[in-house]
Amino acid sequence: MNKHVIRRIASIILVIAVALLASGCRPLVEEADRISVYATFYPIYALADAVMREVPDAELHCLVQPQDGCLRNYALSDWDIALLNAGADAVLMGGRGLEGFESTLFGWGEDGPAMSALLYNLELYNQGQVHADPEAESHLKGANPHLYMSIDSAKQIVESASASMVSLDPQYSKLYAANTEAALARLDALLEENRALLADCAGARVALLNETLIYVVQDYCLEVAAWIDRESGAVPGDNELAAWLEQLSGAEVGVVLIERQAPQALIEALEAAGYAVARLDVMSTHREGEGFDQYIEIQRGNARALRDAFDRAQAMEEAD
């Protein structure tokens, strides 16, 4: 295994182990036990799948069902709680604000499953930003926990998941490490492939209508010329839509980035105003069974959607 990868995994194992111990939850499962792990949301599940595939006596589940709205708004259902209480040995979460129910999970202490927050100690967009009016602060301000949208940063999440699983299930540490190395290689190859597809788009000005997509912008070296804060799947009123279009009109952009499940009426309004809309998968509408292979295809599809939007914007500009 690459020495850099070994050193990186070893350092993350130490960080995660300290975090697990500090939480008061049990960090290890008995060697003879079968371990049942729940990932909170699909993107955490998909990246953990890369680490846990073909590991004996370990099963991975995705807790939350597909969602149209922002993951940060999700509240645990009675069914979710029953699932965790009945069968979870461990929970892998993003943490850092991704789960609005994080405090509930950690609040179970030693009576609940072992908890691990995979974004712990990773660099987030807007990390450390302080809102001017804390009482009016929304989750759309401050540190952005949707780090999984970046292929480059997904490598760090995979490493964190690997470190957590080694701490929880050390008997298969070599297999977790081998899976991690393979996953990192696939992510490196995917990022190279996507960047080659979008090479001539680097530096292009775009508008964002979903907070998760800032990490896509960073992966492909795009420039954010306009950013409209809105919830995934949200339908704007007439006055709000008019204000958005006015804001975009002064931004000198041809391409607008938005989530795939955005309302069709909003997409049509943006296209009627002359924008090429890139509808990108923000990974909230997937479910258990769609693992790491699907994550790769989602990221590949997002790059193709961006390429198509830039091509359409160029065609519209040449037609004017």
Secondary structure, DSSP 8 states (H G I E B T S, - for coil): --HHHHHHHHHHHHHHHHHHHHHTS-----TTS-EEEEESSHHHHHHHHHHHTT-TTEEEEE-S---SS-GGG----HHHHHHHHHH-SEEEE--TTS-TTHHHHHHTGGGS-EEEETTTT---BTTT---SSGGG--TTSS-B--GGG-HHHHHHHHHHHHHHHHHH-GGGHHHHHHHHHHHHHHHHHHHHHHHHHTGGGTT-EEEESSGGGHHHHHHTT-EEEEE----TT----HHHHHHHHHHHHTS--SEEEEETTS-HHHHHHHHHTT-EEEEE--S-S--TT--HHHHHHHHHHHHHHHHHHHHHHHHHHHH-
